[in-house]
């Protein structure tokens, strides 16, 4: 689907007629469906149209953008998954090539392809195929509220199910408990926040719904098999320009 201008300024302007055409296009797709947007601004517009039309993201429409712009991805509803291109790294490598060419070296015989670094997974692609409406409601609530320190009783109250029934459905369909799902979502948020080098582990723990770094570390090790510090060092080494 062509939204017209794809620059940040052009794409951010939401034209009612274009949004209506986008909605018609989305409604005509078989669902569930995944939408890949050429940049985060376009993904934000798709998410906005879905939100206003009552189309559930990611259960009905999963959305993936490009550029990993925190100011866009983290304010969208839900937060947007995006491909982290690594523009700083690519700019550095291009500058290296330009320097070699200016010193008289021959240009490469073939095009130099610079792959993106990785996908930053957020809520817009965190999808499970769930036929149980109550369970889907619980999962949506967990994704939206896990960072607030919610517990199983609050999830049960939100769905209108007795706690024991809720836990039974989780184990039957997902093979894990509601508490496990809350921890899984929190760990995902921790991994996302780790990409910001300016955030301390104390700040990350608070933002992800953990009341201490020690608790964060215990849960993170359980799910990822390594400490948060080691995971962060892996991220740092992946971003090093050699």
C-alpha positions in Angstrom: 0.0 0.0 0.0 1.4 3.4 -1.0 1.0 6.1 1.6 2.5 8.8 -0.6 5.5 10.7 0.8 7.7 8.5 2.8 9.9 11.1 4.4 9.4 11.6 8.2 7.7 15.0 7.6 5.4 13.8 4.8 4.5 10.5 6.4 3.7 12.0 9.8 1.0 14.1 8.2 -2.1 12.0 8.5 -4.5 12.8 5.7 -8.0 11.5 6.4 -8.6 10.4 2.9 -5.3 8.4 2.9 -6.1 6.9 6.3 -9.5 5.8 5.0 -7.9 4.1 2.0 -5.4 2.5 4.3 -8.2 1.2 6.5 -10.0 -0.2 3.5 -6.9 -2.0 2.4 -6.3 -3.4 5.9 -9.9 -4.6 6.1 -9.5 -6.4 2.8 -6.6 -8.5 4.0 -7.0 -12.0 5.4 -6.4 -11.9 9.1 -4.2 -12.5 11.0 -1.7 -10.8 8.8 1.8 -9.2 9.1 2.5 -5.7 7.7 6.1 -4.7 6.9 6.5 -0.9 6.7 9.5 0.8 5.0 10.1 3.0 8.0 8.9 3.5 11.6 6.8 6.6 10.7 4.8 4.5 8.2 4.4 1.7 10.8 3.2 4.3 13.3 0.5 5.4 10.8 -0.6 1.8 10.3 -0.8 1.2 14.0 -2.8 4.4 14.5 -5.4 3.4 11.9 -5.7 0.0 13.5 -6.1 1.5 16.9 -8.9 3.9 15.8 -10.7 1.1 13.9 -10.5 -1.4 16.8 -8.2 -3.8 14.9 -6.1 -5.5 17.5 -2.3 -5.3 17.1 -0.6 -7.8 17.0 -3.4 -10.4 17.3 -5.0 -9.4 14.0 -2.3 -7.3 12.4 1.3 -7.6 13.3 3.5 -4.6 12.3 7.2 -4.3 11.7 9.0 -1.0 10.9 12.5 0.0 10.0 15.0 2.4 11.7 14.2 1.7 15.4 13.4 5.4 16.2 12.7 5.4 20.0 10.6 8.6 19.7 8.2 6.8 17.3 8.4 3.1 18.3 7.9 3.7 22.0 5.0 6.2 21.8 2.9 4.1 19.4 0.0 2.0 20.7 1.2 -0.7 21.0 4.9 -0.1 20.9 6.4 -1.0 17.5 8.9 -3.7 16.6 11.5 -2.4 14.2 14.7 -3.3 12.3 17.7 -1.6 13.8 19.7 -0.6 10.7 22.8 0.7 12.5 23.1 4.0 10.6 26.1 5.1 12.7 28.0 1.9 11.8 27.0 2.1 8.2 28.1 5.7 8.0 31.5 4.8 9.4 32.0 2.0 7.0 31.0 4.3 4.1 33.5 6.9 5.3 36.2 4.2 5.4 35.5 3.3 1.8 35.5 6.9 0.7 38.8 7.4 2.4 40.3 4.5 0.6 39.0 5.8 -2.7 40.4 9.3 -2.1 43.8 7.7 -1.5 43.7 6.1 -4.9 42.5 2.6 -4.1 40.3 0.8 -6.7 36.6 0.7 -5.9 35.2 -2.7 -4.9 34.3 -4.9 -7.9 30.9 -5.6 -6.5 28.3 -3.6 -4.5 29.0 -3.7 -0.8 25.9 -4.8 1.1 25.6 -3.7 4.7 23.1 -5.8 6.6 21.1 -4.4 9.5 22.1 -5.2 13.0 19.0 -6.9 14.4 15.3 -6.7 15.0 14.2 -4.9 18.2 11.1 -6.8 19.1 8.3 -4.9 20.9 4.6 -5.5 21.3 3.5 -5.0 17.7 4.8 -8.4 16.7 4.5 -10.3 20.0 1.7 -12.5 18.7 0.4 -15.9 19.7 -2.4 -17.5 17.8 -5.0 -17.8 20.5 -8.6 -18.8 19.9 -9.7 -18.3 23.5 -11.0 -14.7 23.8 -10.5 -14.5 27.5 -6.9 -15.8 27.2 -6.2 -13.3 24.4 -7.6 -10.5 26.6 -5.2 -11.6 29.4 -2.2 -11.6 27.1 -3.1 -8.2 25.8 -3.4 -6.9 29.4 -0.1 -8.4 30.3 1.7 -6.8 27.4 0.2 -3.4 28.2 0.7 -3.5 32.0 3.5 -5.9 32.9 5.8 -3.0 33.6 3.4 -1.7 36.2 4.1 -4.7 38.5 0.7 -6.4 38.0 0.0 -9.8 39.7 -2.1 -12.8 38.7 -5.1 -11.6 40.7 -5.2 -8.4 38.7 -5.0 -10.3 35.5 -7.9 -12.6 36.6 -10.0 -9.6 37.6 -9.4 -7.9 34.3 -10.5 -11.0 32.3 -13.4 -11.9 34.7 -12.1 -15.4 35.2 -11.4 -17.1 38.5 -7.7 -17.2 39.2 -7.6 -21.1 39.1 -9.5 -21.1 35.8 -7.1 -18.5 34.3 -4.0 -20.5 35.4 -5.5 -23.7 34.0 -6.1 -22.1 30.6 -2.6 -20.6 30.5 -1.0 -24.0 31.2 -3.3 -25.8 28.7 -2.7 -23.4 25.8 0.7 -21.9 26.5 2.4 -24.4 28.7 3.3 -21.8 31.3 1.6 -19.8 34.1 0.3 -16.2 34.0 3.2 -15.2 36.2 5.6 -16.8 33.7 4.1 -14.7 31.0 4.4 -11.5 33.0 8.1 -12.3 33.6 8.6 -13.1 29.9 7.2 -9.8 28.8 9.2 -7.9 31.5 12.4 -9.6 30.3 11.6 -8.6 26.8 11.3 -5.0 27.9 14.6 -5.3 29.8 16.3 -6.5 26.6 14.8 -3.5 24.7 15.9 -1.0 27.3 19.4 -2.5 27.4 20.0 -0.9 23.9 20.1 2.5 25.6 23.6 2.8 27.0 22.5 5.8 29.2 20.2 3.7 31.3 21.6 2.0 34.4 20.4 -1.4 35.6 18.6 0.3 38.4 16.7 2.5 36.0 15.9 -0.5 33.7 14.6 -2.5 36.6 12.3 0.2 37.7 10.9 0.8 34.1 10.4 -2.9 33.6 8.4 -3.5 36.8 11.1 -5.0 39.0 11.6 -3.6 42.4 15.3 -4.4 42.6 18.2 -5.2 40.3 18.7 -8.5 42.2 15.1 -9.6 41.3 15.7 -8.5 37.7 18.9 -10.5 37.5 17.3 -13.6 38.9 14.4 -13.5 36.5 16.6 -12.5 33.5 19.0 -15.4 34.2 16.0 -17.8 34.4 14.7 -16.8 31.0 18.0 -16.0 29.1 20.5 -18.2 30.8 22.9 -15.4 31.4 23.2 -12.3 33.6 21.9 -8.9 32.4 25.5 -7.6 32.5 26.7 -10.3 30.1 23.8 -9.7 27.8 24.6 -6.0 27.7 28.3 -6.7 26.9 27.1 -8.9 24.0 25.1 -5.9 22.6 28.1 -3.6 23.0 30.4 -5.9 21.1 27.8 -6.3 18.3 27.7 -2.6 17.9 31.5 -2.1 17.8 32.7 -0.9 14.4 35.8 -2.8 13.4 
